Amino acid sequence: MALEDISIKPPTVFIVDDDQGSRQLLDDILSGKGYAIHCLSSGELALQAALDEPPDLILLDVMMPDMDGFEVCRLLKENQATRFIPVVMVTCLNEKAMRLKGIAAGADDFISKPIDTTEILLRTRNLLLVKQYHDFLKEHAGILEQQVRLRTEELEKAIAELKSTQQQMTQQEKMAMVGQLTAGIAHEINNPIGFIASNVGSFGKYCEKLLIFIEAQQEALLSGQPDPRQADLVREQRSQLKIDYIMKDIPEMIVETQEGVERIKSIVRDLKCFSRADESEQKLSDINQCLESTLNIAKNELKYKAKVRREYGELPQILCYPQQLNQVFMNLLVNAAHAIDSQGEITVRSWSAEGRIFVSISDTGCGIPGQQLSRIFEPFFTTKEAGKGTGLGLSISNEIVRNHGGEILVESEPGKGSTFTVSIPAARPNLLQKAAERQA
């Protein structure tokens, strides 16, 4: 690559020498070669001029009064603005010690006096080429750095948008699951509401009868004189109004109503926990409690398809995003129910071993064919009929578990059923302590 290909501006050369004759000689040699020559008579002038407008090359005499070439070279190389300017020391001192001193000061090359015209032209040309290549690379490195910075910003923005989209998809899939379970959840709520409403109606009738009986008792008490007929009338009304039965039935109705209210509260609480947006921080959670909460929501979806067996082991609390894991368990439970044609069994097990928490959900359903087994975690892949699944449930579940540092293992045999096992590492003790402190 020629010089003119690299830079249109002519290279600038400083000639620094206290001797007029030496400056003129170098000027005469380099003039007419396409260089912009500036002659300077001292090291101080050279330093200031180099700071004002850095040259492409400095031819620097060693032996100068006030400040010799070694000192000038050292100061040039120490300054960030001038450190990459090539410095050629022009000297009549050819001793090895002097050259080593020049190298230590940062000199890039040496020219011996008396000056050889061919030598100085070649050394000047070569060093200017090196300088211009350096400037070329520096400029393009700056451009590349800017491009990398812009691309990095674009990538970070894209990642943030992707993460936001992923969170939206996760939430939409979660709400789609709630939509699928809506009828069952409504049924589970309507049952206790039904007998609560019936009990309230009965309470109203009981209150009417109790008020009539209390009024009869009050009349008997206010009569002032003992009257056997009045006592008989009270006893007759007690029998007609079935007060003894009412007194026995009321406590049972209160207990039954309270149970219904607690059932509704439990369903609403679990539904709220399941459907809300995921929390930004992990929290200490009991995985068995997460499983029970999820089973509570999916109860109506499961009970007509399978008998649910619970085999919970003793588990330590772990740091996790419980809403996300609830979504995983819900997907696996609903899939298990859909895999069963008429009646079957779903077994939910939990245990801990070797610093990990395990949850397995097994069904006695139709199983998964071998050619489909390797694809079940692919987005939008589904074995269900059209309109009965988004194909995102297992994909999202797999991503959630991976984000917890775990994995989902699958075992399936067509015609016999499937087992999905979620494995999650237990949190380290110091993290557990910090999480407990945050929740305290």
MARKEMAR-455290 format. One record per residue (C-alpha): residue number from 1; x, y negated, z. Coordinates in pm, whole numbers, padded with zeros to 5 digits. Example, Ala and Ser with C-alpha at 12.3 -4.5 7.8 and 13.67 -1.06 7.14 Angstrom:
- 1 01230 00450 00780 $
- 2 01367 00106 00714 $
REM end
This chain:
- 1 00000 00000 00000 $
- 2 00146 -00336 -00104 $
- 3 00162 -00642 00121 $
- 4 -00075 -00834 -00101 $
- 5 -00335 -00558 -00057 $
- 6 -00329 -00604 00319 $
- 7 -00325 -00980 00362 $
- 8 -00392 -01276 00132 $
- 9 -00233 -01529 00369 $
- 10 00149 -01545 00328 $
- 11 00341 -01401 00623 $
- 12 00481 -01657 00866 $
- 13 00846 -01626 00974 $
- 14 01006 -01822 01259 $
- 15 01383 -01884 01234 $
- 16 01505 -01965 01584 $
- 17 01868 -02080 01610 $
- 18 02041 -02378 01772 $
- 19 02287 -02396 01479 $
- 20 02160 -02598 01183 $
- 21 02384 -02414 00939 $
- 22 02256 -02072 01044 $
- 23 01894 -02186 01019 $
- 24 01955 -02328 00672 $
- 25 02128 -02010 00554 $
- 26 01834 -01790 00660 $
- 27 01588 -02038 00513 $
- 28 01771 -02032 00180 $
- 29 01770 -01651 00172 $
- 30 01399 -01612 00255 $
- 31 01265 -01912 00062 $
- 32 01091 -01822 -00258 $
- 33 01001 -01470 -00132 $
- 34 00639 -01562 -00048 $
- 35 00701 -01631 00322 $
- 36 00594 -01939 00520 $
- 37 00918 -02041 00697 $
- 38 00933 -02243 01022 $
- 39 01274 -02337 01162 $
- 40 01305 -02398 01539 $
- 41 01617 -02508 01726 $
- 42 01554 -02362 02076 $
- 43 01394 -02081 02262 $
- 44 01152 -02316 02444 $
- 45 01022 -02453 02112 $
- 46 00986 -02100 01977 $
- 47 00783 -01984 02278 $
- 48 00543 -02277 02257 $
- 49 00502 -02250 01879 $
- 50 00439 -01875 01905 $
- 51 00162 -01940 02158 $
- 52 00005 -02214 01945 $
- 53 00009 -02013 01623 $
- 54 00165 -01666 01645 $
- 55 00392 -01585 01349 $
- 56 00427 -01251 01176 $
- 57 00802 -01223 01243 $
- 58 01069 -01399 01450 $
- 59 01437 -01408 01354 $
- 60 01594 -01490 01687 $
- 61 01955 -01595 01754 $
- 62 02105 -01442 02068 $
- 63 02356 -01707 02173 $
- 64 02163 -02029 02245 $
- 65 02203 -02286 02524 $
- 66 01947 -02323 02806 $
- 67 01765 -02000 02714 $
- 68 01935 -01719 02525 $
- 69 01766 -01484 02282 $
- 70 01734 -01204 02537 $
- 71 01524 -01421 02768 $
- 72 01313 -01555 02482 $
- 73 01246 -01201 02360 $
- 74 01157 -01079 02710 $
- 75 00906 -01364 02762 $
- 76 00751 -01302 02421 $
- 77 00700 -00933 02497 $
- 78 00555 -01001 02840 $
- 79 00280 -01225 02702 $
- 80 -00029 -01046 02572 $
- 81 -00074 -01305 02297 $
- 82 00276 -01259 02152 $
- 83 00388 -00910 02256 $
- 84 00322 -00749 01917 $
- 85 00519 -01003 01711 $
- 86 00827 -00824 01567 $
- 87 01151 -00980 01692 $
- 88 01477 -00941 01499 $
- 89 01780 -01048 01699 $
- 90 02052 -01213 01489 $
- 91 02390 -01178 01660 $
- 92 02760 -01154 01606 $
- 93 02778 -00938 01921 $
- 94 02795 -00581 01801 $
- 95 02887 -00422 02132 $
- 96 02667 -00134 02240 $
- 97 02593 -00303 02574 $
- 98 02454 -00613 02400 $
- 99 02232 -00407 02173 $
- 100 02101 -00208 02469 $
- 101 02027 -00534 02647 $
- 102 01834 -00649 02341 $
- 103 01637 -00324 02328 $
- 104 01559 -00360 02698 $
- 105 01428 -00713 02628 $
- 106 01197 -00568 02360 $
- 107 01381 -00642 02035 $
- 108 01247 -00452 01734 $
- 109 01561 -00475 01517 $
- 110 01908 -00634 01487 $
- 111 02095 -00820 01212 $
- 112 02466 -00873 01246 $
- 113 02653 -01189 01156 $
- 114 02787 -01263 00904 $
- 115 02448 -01216 00743 $
- 116 02407 -00983 00446 $
- 117 02137 -01112 00211 $
- 118 02012 -00771 00101 $
- 119 01999 -00641 00458 $
- 120 01795 -00932 00592 $
- 121 01551 -00916 00301 $
- 122 01495 -00543 00350 $
- 123 01462 -00562 00728 $
- 124 01229 -00862 00703 $
- 125 01011 -00692 00444 $
- 126 00991 -00366 00638 $
- 127 00906 -00530 00972 $
- 128 00643 -00751 00810 $
- 129 00487 -00443 00655 $
- 130 00477 -00275 00997 $
- 131 00326 -00592 01151 $
- 132 00063 -00623 00882 $
- 133 -00027 -00255 00908 $
- 134 -00059 -00306 01284 $
- 135 -00286 -00610 01232 $
- 136 -00490 -00415 00978 $
- 137 -00539 -00124 01220 $
- 138 -00612 -00359 01511 $
- 139 -00878 -00541 01311 $
- 140 -01044 -00222 01198 $
- 141 -01013 -00070 01544 $
- 142 -01208 -00371 01671 $
- 143 -01471 -00320 01403 $
- 144 -01487 00050 01483 $
- 145 -01515 -00025 01856 $
- 146 -01803 -00262 01787 $
- 147 -01973 -00003 01568 $
- 148 -01926 00263 01835 $
- 149 -02071 00026 02095 $
- 150 -02372 -00048 01874 $
- 151 -02422 00321 01799 $
- 152 -02390 00403 02169 $
- 153 -02654 00144 02253 $
- 154 -02880 00286 01982 $
- 155 -02819 00639 02110 $
- 156 -02892 00537 02470 $
- 157 -03212 00369 02353 $
- 158 -03307 00678 02153 $
- 159 -03236 00902 02453 $
- 160 -03448 00677 02676 $
- 161 -03732 00687 02421 $
- 162 -03695 01065 02389 $
- 163 -03703 01104 02766 $
- 164 -04012 00883 02786 $
- 165 -04177 01083 02507 $
- 166 -04085 01407 02681 $
- 167 -04238 01283 03007 $
- 168 -04553 01179 02822 $
- 169 -04576 01519 02653 $
- 170 -04526 01692 02987 $
- 171 -04800 01482 03146 $
- 172 -05033 01531 02847 $
- 173 -04979 01907 02859 $
- 174 -05049 01899 03231 $
- 175 -05373 01705 03178 $
- 176 -05466 01941 02891 $
- 177 -05428 02226 03139 $
- 178 -05654 02042 03384 $
- 179 -05901 01997 03098 $
- 180 -05902 02372 03034 $
- 181 -05966 02437 03402 $
- 182 -06229 02163 03447 $
- 183 -06530 02394 03429 $
- 184 -06379 02633 03681 $
- 185 -06274 02352 03914 $
- 186 -06623 02200 03890 $
- 187 -06769 02542 03976 $
- 188 -06534 02579 04273 $
- 189 -06644 02237 04400 $
- 190 -07013 02291 04323 $
- 191 -07030 02606 04537 $
- 192 -06947 02432 04869 $
- 193 -07142 02123 04762 $
- 194 -07443 02349 04703 $
- 195 -07451 02498 05051 $
- 196 -07358 02165 05210 $
- 197 -07659 02008 05035 $
- 198 -07877 02301 05147 $
- 199 -07752 02266 05505 $
- 200 -07818 01892 05503 $
- 201 -08175 01961 05389 $
- 202 -08216 02217 05666 $
- 203 -08068 01972 05916 $
- 204 -08337 01721 05815 $
- 205 -08616 01972 05876 $
- 206 -08459 02085 06203 $
- 207 -08436 01724 06320 $
- 208 -08810 01671 06249 $
- 209 -08901 01978 06453 $
- 210 -08664 01884 06735 $
- 211 -08813 01533 06749 $
- 212 -09167 01680 06774 $
- 213 -09058 01914 07051 $
- 214 -08873 01638 07238 $
- 215 -09186 01416 07216 $
- 216 -09400 01697 07359 $
- 217 -09152 01743 07644 $
- 218 -09154 01367 07706 $
- 219 -09537 01360 07731 $
- 220 -09529 01646 07979 $
- 221 -09268 01469 08189 $
- 222 -09452 01133 08183 $
- 223 -09788 01282 08288 $
- 224 -09673 01251 08649 $
- 225 -09878 01552 08774 $
- 226 -09783 01917 08727 $
- 227 -10023 02059 08472 $
- 228 -09999 02429 08378 $
- 229 -10183 02357 08055 $
- 230 -09918 02100 07955 $
- 231 -09639 02351 08021 $
- 232 -09822 02611 07814 $
- 233 -09857 02359 07533 $
- 234 -09480 02289 07540 $
- 235 -09403 02662 07535 $
- 236 -09645 02712 07246 $
- 237 -09484 02431 07045 $
- 238 -09136 02572 07119 $
- 239 -09245 02901 06968 $
- 240 -09428 02747 06671 $
- 241 -09137 02517 06586 $
- 242 -08886 02804 06628 $
- 243 -08670 02590 06853 $
- 244 -08469 02888 06981 $
- 245 -08375 02985 06624 $
- 246 -08287 02625 06542 $
- 247 -08061 02596 06848 $
- 248 -07878 02910 06739 $
- 249 -07857 02820 06369 $
- 250 -07731 02462 06406 $
- 251 -07377 02549 06532 $
- 252 -07337 02806 06254 $
- 253 -07453 02552 05995 $
- 254 -07207 02294 06129 $
- 255 -06917 02541 06099 $
- 256 -07027 02641 05749 $
- 257 -07059 02277 05642 $
- 258 -06718 02191 05782 $
- 259 -06568 02484 05591 $
- 260 -06730 02359 05271 $
- 261 -06596 02008 05326 $
- 262 -06247 02146 05389 $
- 263 -06273 02357 05073 $
- 264 -06362 02049 04865 $
- 265 -06087 01844 05029 $
- 266 -05836 02119 04954 $
- 267 -05936 02142 04586 $
- 268 -05929 01763 04540 $
- 269 -05594 01735 04720 $
- 270 -05437 02009 04511 $
- 271 -05585 01870 04190 $
- 272 -05456 01522 04270 $
- 273 -05111 01660 04348 $
- 274 -05108 01863 04027 $
- 275 -05237 01601 03784 $
- 276 -05057 01287 03898 $
- 277 -04741 01160 03726 $
- 278 -04419 01322 03846 $
- 279 -04231 01157 04129 $
- 280 -03895 01000 04049 $
- 281 -03715 01162 04343 $
- 282 -03678 01521 04450 $
- 283 -03829 01618 04784 $
- 284 -03807 01907 05026 $
- 285 -04076 02156 04933 $
- 286 -04211 02497 05033 $
- 287 -04242 02702 04714 $
- 288 -04497 02935 04874 $
- 289 -04712 02633 04948 $
- 290 -04673 02518 04587 $
- 291 -04790 02861 04469 $
- 292 -05090 02860 04701 $
- 293 -05187 02508 04592 $
- 294 -05170 02610 04226 $
- 295 -05369 02929 04288 $
- 296 -05632 02718 04462 $
- 297 -05684 02509 04146 $
- 298 -05677 02810 03912 $
- 299 -05897 03026 04136 $
- 300 -06206 03020 03917 $
- 301 -06000 03078 03600 $
- 302 -05843 03387 03753 $
- 303 -06114 03554 03958 $
- 304 -06324 03665 03661 $
- 305 -06022 03819 03487 $
- 306 -05803 03967 03756 $
- 307 -05752 04049 04117 $
- 308 -05469 03832 04250 $
- 309 -05215 03994 04479 $
- 310 -04988 03771 04685 $
- 311 -04652 03904 04799 $
- 312 -04480 03600 04946 $
- 313 -04137 03635 05101 $
- 314 -03980 03407 05358 $
- 315 -03828 03113 05168 $
- 316 -03613 02818 05273 $
- 317 -03732 02473 05173 $
- 318 -03559 02349 04858 $
- 319 -03503 02014 04690 $
- 320 -03720 01999 04380 $
- 321 -03993 01815 04194 $
- 322 -04295 02006 04331 $
- 323 -04546 01864 04080 $
- 324 -04330 01988 03795 $
- 325 -04294 02336 03945 $
- 326 -04669 02347 04008 $
- 327 -04713 02289 03635 $
- 328 -04478 02580 03559 $
- 329 -04668 02814 03793 $
- 330 -05003 02699 03650 $
- 331 -04890 02769 03293 $
- 332 -04767 03116 03386 $
- 333 -05083 03200 03583 $
- 334 -05322 03082 03310 $
- 335 -05119 03267 03045 $
- 336 -05137 03580 03260 $
- 337 -05517 03546 03282 $
- 338 -05546 03493 02906 $
- 339 -05339 03806 02842 $
- 340 -05599 04019 03022 $
- 341 -05896 04116 02804 $
- 342 -06149 04225 03066 $
- 343 -06029 04308 03417 $
- 344 -05676 04346 03545 $
- 345 -05434 04246 03814 $
- 346 -05200 03949 03860 $
- 347 -04922 03978 04117 $
- 348 -04747 03669 04250 $
- 349 -04422 03743 04433 $
- 350 -04162 03519 04592 $
- 351 -03828 03600 04752 $
- 352 -03481 03457 04807 $
- 353 -03144 03617 04741 $
- 354 -02786 03503 04689 $
- 355 -02867 03135 04732 $
- 356 -03155 03135 04486 $
- 357 -03534 03122 04503 $
- 358 -03728 03367 04285 $
- 359 -04094 03359 04184 $
- 360 -04239 03629 03958 $
- 361 -04585 03635 03804 $
- 362 -04684 03974 03662 $
- 363 -04998 04073 03474 $
- 364 -05147 04396 03346 $
- 365 -05244 04232 03016 $
- 366 -05172 04301 02651 $
- 367 -04801 04224 02666 $
- 368 -04591 04041 02407 $
- 369 -04463 04207 02087 $
- 370 -04085 04233 02064 $
- 371 -04057 04018 01750 $
- 372 -04238 03733 01930 $
- 373 -04056 03760 02262 $
- 374 -03752 03563 02145 $
- 375 -03970 03272 02027 $
- 376 -04210 03219 02317 $
- 377 -04017 02918 02452 $
- 378 -04007 02741 02116 $
- 379 -04215 02421 02102 $
- 380 -04557 02469 01936 $
- 381 -04514 02846 01911 $
- 382 -04817 03029 02050 $
- 383 -04958 03379 02037 $
- 384 -05309 03251 02112 $
- 385 -05584 03194 01861 $
- 386 -05604 02856 01686 $
- 387 -05752 02590 01912 $
- 388 -05680 02786 02232 $
- 389 -05330 02659 02302 $
- 390 -05092 02375 02220 $
- 391 -04781 02592 02206 $
- 392 -04607 02354 02447 $
- 393 -04681 02516 02782 $
- 394 -04392 02763 02797 $
- 395 -04154 02524 02621 $
- 396 -04220 02252 02879 $
- 397 -04207 02504 03163 $
- 398 -03869 02631 03043 $
- 399 -03734 02275 03023 $
- 400 -03861 02194 03375 $
- 401 -03694 02502 03521 $
- 402 -03368 02430 03335 $
- 403 -03372 02074 03474 $
- 404 -03386 02234 03820 $
- 405 -03073 02432 03734 $
- 406 -03270 02753 03692 $
- 407 -03401 02987 03425 $
- 408 -03709 03185 03329 $
- 409 -03663 03557 03258 $
- 410 -03925 03756 03070 $
- 411 -03998 04128 03068 $
- 412 -04286 04255 02858 $
- 413 -04419 04578 02716 $
- 414 -04705 04572 02467 $
- 415 -05017 04728 02614 $
- 416 -04884 04726 02971 $
- 417 -04825 04364 03062 $
- 418 -04561 04099 03122 $
- 419 -04353 03960 03408 $
- 420 -04219 03605 03407 $
- 421 -03956 03541 03674 $
- 422 -03853 03187 03769 $
- 423 -03510 03158 03931 $
- 424 -03405 02830 04096 $
- 425 -03090 02760 04297 $
- 426 -03146 02663 04659 $
- 427 -03023 02313 04752 $
- 428 -02691 02264 04931 $
- 429 -02719 02200 05310 $
- 430 -02590 01841 05290 $
- 431 -02851 01756 05025 $
- 432 -03121 01916 05236 $
- 433 -03018 01702 05532 $
- 434 -03025 01382 05326 $
- 435 -03365 01471 05182 $
- 436 -03502 01545 05530 $
- 437 -03375 01207 05650 $
- 438 -03549 01030 05357 $
- 439 -03877 01206 05430 $
- 440 -03857 01145 05808 $
REM end
